[in-house]
């Protein structure tokens, strides 16, 4: 049978590395430290709260913008964490995941020919989101090995076509975090311009070593031109629920909702109800950085018995390791070899670059049980 011919909007996009490595992990019975999801269950109380909402009949569509109580609790949390007043009615929309919020923000603002500054290595959805909307990604490499931003280069790359800059902190895949100075630099650059900031803050609670998350929401001059994306999945270890939210000024959010209403329209009602009640327990998210730092530190201690060298990581689910001291293999080749020979799946960082820049770095996900991390490290130690 012949199928109709279509012109692909993403002709260069194939199967993602996450799918490839996960399939390979299954094939070789490998421990999957590639994809960013926990191998432990979400909070039992949260599960019970969602179940209770279902039993009480909260199973039909809720408001397009999200359950009102949940939006009010989000606004309360923003005030607590960042000292910023957010209008729960006009500035918050609950979305089916943080990635969806980012896509919707891009679709809201981009016109064909617009340019968006993207820092690489970059989370893999950003560039396809830009391209599918007819815009052009303008790429800037983070400075290896610290993965910091050269703000002078940003100034040089801005043109009359620059519509947006996307930032991500804590950063996926590198685990670095933006500082107050970074946010002030960004604020100065976009001041008195028509540039929109899209801020991916899904790992907001995963910041380590005594650092603080510098949210765009703390900076009024940035906030007035920003879409800020968050994820419940990362906060409550329930990535499969695909629930997040976007915060933006009223005028920007009004346009965001025009796109949202004809796409997902609304999101899972009983889960929103459960999350609204769960947000009453502030300790559940305030303690997250301590818990996840313990996992990061545990992996660091285990990996010290291998030749892998850790790079800077102050946040997220991920620790990057350099292997250039003991191998000249391409990172994708080593990732495949480790899966087959050691039974440990990782992600090669080159896949987060458009030109596959290979700095000999692999990304390990440490949001796992200690027994999982211990077994993965033991397998690597046996290989090396």
N, C-alpha and C positions, 0 to 999 in steps of 0.2 A: 504494500500500500504506500502510495506517495503522500507525503504530508505537505501542507501549505508552506511556502518559503517565507520566513520572516527575517527581517534585519535585526540582528541581536543588538540590544542596547548595552550589553556587556560582553563584547566579542572576545576579550582577553581573559575572562573569568572562567575557571574550571572548578574542579573539586577542591575544597579547601584542605590545607595541610592538617587541620584538626581531624577531619574525616579520614584522611589517609593514614595518619599516625594511630588513630583509634582503631581502625580496621586492622592495621598491622599489629597493634598490641593484642587484639583478640586472637589473631592468627597464631601468634607466638606465645600466648598466655603471659604477656608481659604486664608489669605494673605500670599503669598509665599515669605518669606525672606530666603529661602533655596538656590535656584540656584543663581549663580552670574551673573545676567543680569539686566540691567536697565528696569524700567517700564515707561520710558519717551523716546521720539523720538530722533533720531540722529539729528545732525546739519542740518538745512534746506538748508543751502548753499551747503553742501556736497551732499545732495540728488539732488539738481538742477545741480550740476556739473556732477554727474553720468548720469543724464537724458540728459544733453547736449552732453556728450560723445556718448551716444547711438544714439542721433539724427544725430550726425556728422559721424556715421558709424563705430565707434570703437567697433564693436561687434564680431570680429573674433579673432582667436588665436593671442595672443601676444607672445613675445619672451619667451622661456622656463624659463629664469632667472628672468623674470619680465619686465614690461614696463620700458624702459631705463630712461625716465624722472622721474619716481617714484624712481628708484634706485639712481639716482643722487640727488633727494631731500632727500632721507633717509641719504645718505652720508653727505649732508650739515647739516642735523639735528644732526648727530653723532658728527660732528666737533664742532657745536655750544654748545652741551650739555656736551660733554666729552673730547673735545680737541684732538680727535683722527682722523687721516686721514684714510679713508676707500675707497678702490677702488671700485667704483660702478659697474664695469664690472666683476671683478673677485672675489669679497668678499661678495656680497649680492645676495640672492635668495628670491624672493617673493613666499610665500607659502599659501595654503588654511588653514590658521590658525596657531597659535603658537603651538598647540598640535601636529599638523602634522610635524612641523619643528623639534620638540623634537623626535618624532618617527623616522623621517628620519635620524636624527643625530645618534640615537642609532643603527639603521639598518646599517648605514654606517661603524661604527667602531667595532661592537660586533661580536665575533666568539663564538661558543659553548665552554662553560667552563670559559669564562671571568667573572670577578666580577665587580660589580658597587656599589659604596657606595651611599646609599639613606638615607636621613634624614626623620624621621617620627615624627609627622604626615606629610603625603606627598600627593600632588595632585594625584588623583587616576589613571592617565595614566602611571605614571613612571614605576611601577613594572611590569604591563602587557607588556609594551614595551620591558623591559629587558628580561622577561621570553620568550616571543614569538621569540626572537632572540637567544634562547638557552643559555643565560647567567644567572648569579646568582646575585640577589640583596643582598647586605650586609647591614643590617639595623642598623642605629644608632638613638636612640631617642633624639630629641631635649629636653633640660632640662626644665621641667615644673616647675613653671608656666610662666617663661619668654620666653620659647621656643628658647633658645640660643644653640649654637653648642659647644660641648666639643671637642676642637681640639686635645687634647691629646688622646682621644678615637679614633679619626680619624686616627692618626698616628699608633695606635695599630692595627687597622682593615685593614691597607694596607698590601697586600701580593704581591707576584710575579704575581698573576693573576688579580690584580686590573687594570682594563682598563679605568675606568672613575669614576668621582665624579659628581653628579648632585646637583646643588644648585638652590634655588628659593628665589628671593628677589625683591620686597616685597612678603611676603610669603602667600601662600594659603594652609591651611585654617586660619592661626593664625593672619595675619596682622603684623607680626614682620618684621624688615628690618636688613640686614647685615650692619655692620659698616666697616669703612676703616681698622680697626684692623683685622676684620674677613677676609677681602680680602687679606691682607698681610700675615696672617697665612696660608691661603690656598695657596697662591703663594709660600711660603717657603716650604710647604709640597710637592707640585708637582714639584718643581724645580729639574732639572736634572733627571726627570723620564720620562716614556712613557705614563703617565696618561693624559687622555683627560678630560677637564672640560666642562660639559653641563650646561649652565646658563639660567634659565627660568626667563626672565625679562619682562613678559607681562604687569605687573603693574608698569612699570618704572615711569610713570607720577603721580602715586597715592602714594605720600610720604608726610607725615604730620609733624606738630609740628616743623617746621624749619629745619628738617633733609634733607640731600641730598641723592639721589639715588647713591649708589656705584656700578656702572656698571663694569663688567669685562672689558669692552672696555676702561676703564681708566687706566688699568694696563697692559703694553706691555708684560710683562713676562707671564701673564695669557692669554692675548688675543692670543698669538701665538699658544696656545694649546686648544682653546675653540670654541665651537659652542654656539652662543648666540641667544635666541629666543625672538621675540617680537610679539605684537598683535595690529592691527588697531582696532579691535573690542572693546578692553578695552579703547583705546584712544579716539575713536569717538562715543562711545555708540551704536555700531552696531555689536553686537556679532554674530548675525545671518548671517552676510556677510561672516564670516569665512575667513578672510584675515589677514595674518601676514607676517613675514619675518625672515630669518636667516642670521646672519653675522658670518663669520669665515675666517681664513687665506686662502690664495689662494689654497694651497695644500689640506687642509681639505675640502674646498668648492668644489673643483674639484671632489672629491669622493662623496660628498653629492649630487651633481647634477646627477651623474650616477644613483643613486637610484631614485631621483626625476623625471627624464625624463621618467622612465618606470612606474610611479605611476600616479601622477596628471598631469604631463608634464607641464601644465601652469595653471594660475588662471584667475579669472574673469576680462576681459579686461576693460569694461567701469568703473567698480569700481576702478581699478588701476588708470585709467585716472583721475577720480574724486579725488582720494586721492592725486595724484601727485599735482594737483592744490590746494587742501586744505592745503597741507603742507607749502604753501607760507605764510599762516596765522599762524605765530608762537604763537600768543597769545592763539589760540584755544587749544594748548596742554600745554603751559606754565601756563595757568590759571586753569588747571584741578585739581591740588592738593588743591588749595584754595576752589574750589567749592565742591569737595568731602569731604574735611575735615569738611566743614560746615554741611554736611549730617551726618558724623560720630558723630560730637559734638551734633547735634540735637538729634540723637538717644540716645546718652549717657545721655543727660538731661532728656529725656522722660523715659528712663529705670531706672533712679534714684528713681522713685516712685515704683519700683518693688524690690523684694529681690534678683534679679540677680546681680552678682558682675562682673564688666568688667575686662578683662585681658589686658595686654599691646597690643596696636595696633598703629603702626606708618605708616601703609600703606595698600594698596589693597582695595577691596570692602567690607572687612569682619571685624566684631567685634565679638570676642569670649567672652562669659559670663559663669562664674562659677555659679553653683546652689547648690554646696555641703553644703552650710549653711542651706538649708531648705529642701533638699530631698536626699534620698539614692537610688532613682530610677536609673536604667541604663539609660545612655543618650539617647539611641534609644527609650526606653520606654517613657521617658519624651517628646521627640520630637513628638512621635505619639500622646501622650495625649494632648499636647499643640495644635496640629493640630485639633484634634477632639473636645476638650472642650473649647479652647480659640479662635480657628479659626486663628492660626498663625503657619505657617510651618517654621521650622529651619532645620539645619543639625547637627546630633550628631558627634562630633569630633572623636569618637572612630572608625568611618568607615575609617578614614585616616591612621589607624595603621593596619599592617598585623595581629597582635594578638588581635585587638580590645581593646587596652588599654583604659580604661574608667576613665578619671580624672574628670568626672561630668562637662563637658563643652559642650555648644551648640554654633554653629556658626550662626550669623545673618548677612545677606547681607543688607547694608545700601545704595546701589546705586539705591535708589527709590525716588519717589516724596515725599515731606514733608508730604502731606496728607496721603500717604500710611504708612509712618513711624508712624505718629500720631495715626492713627486708629489701627495699630498693637500694639502699646504700650498701648493704651486705653483698648484693649481686654485683654492684659496680666494683666493690673492693676485690671480689674474686676475679673479675676480668682484668683488673689493673694491678 
